[in-house]
Amino acid sequence: MTGSTGESSHPDRGPTLPEELLLLALDPEHGKPLNDASHLRYGLAGAALAELEWAGQVAEGRGGRIIVGSPLPLGDLVLDTALRTLPVPGKGGDVKAKRWVRSAARGIDEVCRQRLEQRDAVRRESRRALGLFRYERLAPGPVDLAGPARTRFKGALASGFADPRDRLLGALVSAVQLDRKLVQGHDRRAVRRDLKALAREHWITRAVAAAIFEDEAAASGG
């Protein structure tokens, strides 16, 4: 980790799950998400929450609520940002995973971009659409992390997502509807159906999918 984050004493084990999800989602040509940007942000928040669960920092409570076991930082910019937005243990109050995914999404999206920029995996470029509207694209950086991420995802597809981490990544890809872009081939419908089943297995991916469903229902007037 870089000294500017104050986390250099912790070993860097490579891209976290939210960083991997962002790498998979970025269109290398246009530097923008292949799926809906708001859907992706919910997925990044869910991926960060999953990493915190694996680290023993959080667990599932009643009614899809998040139980925080430890507020101690892990030494990772993305995960510690997520942890700071969660209720402090013993001080009352809790939050449902779906609500937290919504509230934390933009902040976690931003720190994921920062972290990939620190890793030299992306470069931020400011552009204007129609010469008027400013937007940001993430161009590929000198360090290729997107290629290995896609290779790992293809390997996970081939193995049927046998590894627990791969299963959750596949579930997140399905929950944010990124599977429509990443899963190709003659058997894509069956594979996407299997991924949707994975997304229903885990409390975090269910929360992500529920937040997206509510957004889509609101947008359609339903």
C-alpha positions in Angstrom: 0.0 0.0 0.0 1.1 3.5 -0.5 2.3 5.6 2.4 -0.3 8.3 1.7 -3.1 6.0 2.9 -1.4 5.3 6.2 -1.7 1.5 5.5 1.8 0.6 4.4 2.3 -1.8 7.4 -0.2 -4.3 5.9 0.8 -6.7 3.1 -0.9 -6.0 -0.2 -2.4 -9.3 -1.4 -3.5 -7.9 -4.8 -6.9 -6.7 -6.0 -9.8 -7.1 -3.7 -13.1 -8.6 -4.8 -14.6 -5.1 -5.5 -11.6 -4.1 -7.5 -11.8 -7.4 -9.5 -15.5 -6.7 -10.2 -14.7 -3.2 -11.5 -11.9 -4.6 -13.7 -14.3 -7.1 -15.2 -16.9 -4.4 -15.8 -14.7 -1.8 -17.5 -14.9 -1.6 -21.3 -11.2 -1.4 -22.3 -12.0 0.7 -25.4 -14.3 3.3 -23.9 -13.2 3.2 -20.3 -16.8 3.0 -19.0 -18.8 0.2 -17.4 -20.2 -2.5 -19.7 -23.3 -2.6 -17.5 -25.4 0.1 -15.9 -23.1 2.3 -13.7 -25.5 2.4 -10.8 -25.9 -1.3 -10.8 -22.1 -1.7 -10.8 -21.8 0.6 -7.8 -24.2 -1.5 -5.8 -22.2 -4.5 -6.7 -18.9 -2.9 -5.7 -20.4 -2.1 -2.3 -21.7 -5.7 -2.0 -18.2 -7.1 -2.9 -16.6 -4.9 -0.3 -19.1 -6.2 2.3 -18.3 -9.8 1.3 -14.6 -9.2 1.8 -15.4 -7.8 5.3 -17.4 -11.0 6.0 -14.5 -13.2 4.9 -12.2 -11.2 7.2 -14.6 -11.8 10.2 -15.5 -8.2 10.5 -19.2 -8.5 9.7 -21.9 -11.2 9.6 -25.5 -11.6 8.6 -28.1 -10.6 11.2 -31.8 -11.0 11.3 -33.8 -9.6 8.4 -30.8 -9.1 6.2 -29.1 -6.8 8.7 -25.4 -6.3 9.0 -23.7 -7.3 12.3 -20.3 -5.6 12.8 -18.0 -7.8 14.8 -14.9 -5.7 14.7 -14.4 -2.1 13.6 -10.6 -2.5 13.4 -9.1 -1.5 10.1 -7.7 -4.1 7.8 -5.1 -1.8 6.1 -6.9 -1.7 2.7 -8.2 1.5 1.3 -11.4 0.0 -0.2 -12.3 -2.2 2.7 -11.5 0.3 5.4 -13.6 2.9 3.7 -16.5 0.4 3.7 -16.0 -0.5 7.3 -16.1 3.2 8.4 -19.6 3.5 7.0 -21.0 0.7 9.1 -22.5 1.1 12.6 -19.9 0.8 15.5 -20.5 -2.4 17.6 -22.0 -1.8 21.0 -23.3 1.7 20.3 -26.7 0.7 19.1 -28.3 0.8 15.7 -27.8 -1.5 12.8 -28.5 -1.3 9.1 -30.0 -3.6 6.5 -27.7 -4.8 3.8 -29.8 -3.4 1.0 -30.0 0.0 2.5 -26.3 0.1 3.2 -25.4 -1.0 -0.3 -27.4 2.0 -1.6 -25.8 4.5 0.8 -22.2 3.3 0.5 -22.2 2.7 -3.3 -20.8 5.9 -4.6 -18.0 6.2 -2.0 -16.8 2.7 -2.6 -17.0 3.1 -6.3 -14.7 6.1 -6.0 -12.1 4.4 -3.7 -12.0 1.4 -6.1 -11.1 3.7 -8.9 -8.5 5.4 -6.7 -7.0 2.0 -5.8 -6.8 0.8 -9.3 -5.2 4.1 -10.3 -2.6 3.6 -7.5 -1.9 0.1 -8.8 -1.3 1.7 -12.3 -4.1 -0.5 -13.7 -6.0 2.5 -14.9 -5.6 6.2 -15.8 -8.3 8.7 -15.3 -9.1 10.8 -18.3 -11.5 13.7 -18.4 -13.6 14.0 -21.5 -16.6 16.0 -22.8 -19.6 14.5 -24.5 -20.8 16.6 -27.5 -18.2 19.1 -26.3 -20.4 20.1 -23.4 -20.9 17.4 -20.7 -17.8 16.4 -18.8 -17.3 12.8 -17.9 -14.5 10.5 -16.7 -13.2 7.5 -18.4 -10.8 4.9 -17.0 -8.2 4.1 -19.7 -6.0 1.1 -19.3 -2.8 1.8 -17.3 0.7 0.4 -17.8 -0.1 -2.6 -15.4 -2.5 -5.0 -16.9 -4.8 -6.3 -14.2 -8.0 -6.5 -16.3 -6.6 -9.3 -18.5 -5.7 -11.6 -15.5 -9.1 -10.8 -14.0 -10.9 -11.9 -17.1 -8.7 -15.0 -17.4 -9.6 -16.0 -13.8 -13.3 -15.4 -14.5 -13.2 -17.6 -17.6 -11.4 -20.3 -15.5 -14.1 -20.0 -12.9 -16.7 -20.4 -15.5 -15.0 -23.5 -16.9 -14.7 -25.1 -13.4 -18.4 -24.4 -12.5 -17.4 -21.8 -9.9 -16.0 -24.5 -7.5 -14.0 -22.0 -5.4 -16.1 -20.1 -2.8 -14.6 -16.7 -3.8 -15.2 -17.5 -7.5 -18.8 -18.4 -6.6 -19.4 -15.1 -5.0 -17.8 -13.2 -7.9 -20.0 -15.1 -10.3 -23.0 -14.2 -8.1 -22.1 -10.5 -8.1 -21.6 -10.5 -11.9 -25.1 -11.9 -12.2 -26.7 -9.6 -9.6 -25.4 -6.5 -11.4 -26.4 -7.9 -14.8 -22.8 -8.0 -16.1 -23.2 -11.6 -17.1 -25.0 -10.3 -20.2 -21.7 -9.0 -21.5 -19.2 -11.5 -20.0 -21.0 -14.8 -20.7 -21.0 -15.7 -24.4 -21.3 -18.9 -26.4 -24.0 -21.3 -27.4 -24.7 -22.3 -23.8 -24.9 -18.8 -22.4 -28.5 -19.0 -21.4 -27.9 -22.1 -19.2 -24.7 -20.5 -17.7 -26.5 -17.3 -16.9 -29.4 -19.3 -15.3 -26.8 -21.0 -13.1 -25.2 -17.7 -12.2 -28.6 -16.3 -11.2 -29.1 -19.3 -8.9 -25.7 -18.4 -7.3 -26.9 -14.8 -6.8 -29.9 -16.1 -4.8 -27.6 -18.2 -2.5 -25.9 -15.4 -0.6 -27.4 -12.7 1.6 -25.2 -10.0 0.2 -25.9 -10.7 -3.5 -29.6 -10.9 -2.7 -29.3 -7.4 -1.2 -27.5 -6.1 -4.3 -30.1 -7.6 -6.6 -33.0 -6.3 -4.5 -31.6 -2.7 -4.7 -31.3 -3.0 -8.4 -34.8 -4.4 -8.8 -36.2 -1.5 -6.8 -34.4 1.0 -9.0 -35.7 -0.7 -12.2 -39.3 -0.9 -10.8 -39.2 2.8 -9.9 -37.8 3.8 -13.3 -40.6 1.8 -15.1 -43.3 3.4 -12.9 -44.0 0.1 -11.1 
